[in-house]
Amino acid sequence: MAVENRELTARARGSLKGRWGLAVVGFAIYPVINIGLSLAPVAPLAGVAINLLLAGPFGLGMAVFGLSLARRGTPSLSQLFDGFDGLGRFGTAVASYALMVVFILLWLLLLIIPGIVAALSYAMVFFVLADDDEIGPLEALSRSREMMRGHRWMLLRLGLRFVGWYLLALLTLGIGFLWIYPYQMVSFAQFYEELDKPGSPLGRSEATREAAG
């Protein structure tokens, strides 16, 4: 990847210009739902099951929403619920998330570093699913691994760029998180866009990209 992380974050800021309000509201929906569910009086196992059923579809929805912002398309809050659009889409999102968790945990049983490497390897799964309605869970995980080969360190460094911002957000009693999280997610979407751009060995053709989005 020729582009540097500072360029990706600059692109993210450009994509968010004039859309910060929508991005803040959109990316706050799932965390708010998650907090509400954590306060609900349910058994621990039921809580785990609910999280498993929601995390995947919402992860997919946030990827769709984030890519729409990154591509300067027409993002809408309804995109956050794309992962619940039909049984097939829902099942793929749930299965993809479950497989990611299993594979990452298996690597974590060996050592922390392999677990981190696995997490980075599967970081593009929901973006892949967002762009392809037909792809299955295992294929999406495989494609993410291929895309991230040789790029995991760059993504890790991109994520680390936001650590300071999150620390500063603590001084705002957490209010700053509402802006930093969208900034980070759209930066990750820009990272995916760079990996997937036409001409890249792993990128789709321009015609395929237009058909997807």
Secondary structure, 3 states (H helix, E strand, C coil): CCCCHHHHHHHHHHHHCCCHHHHHHHHHHHHHHHHHHHHCCCCHHHHHHHHHHHHHHHHHHHHHHHHHHHCCCCCCHHHHHHHHCCHHHHHHHHHHHHHHHHHHHHHHHHCHHHHHHHHHHCCCHHHHHHHCCCCCHHHHHHHHHHHHCCCHHHHHHHHHCCHHHHHHHHCCCCCCHHHHHHHHHHHHHHHHHHHHCCCCCCCCCHHHHHHHC
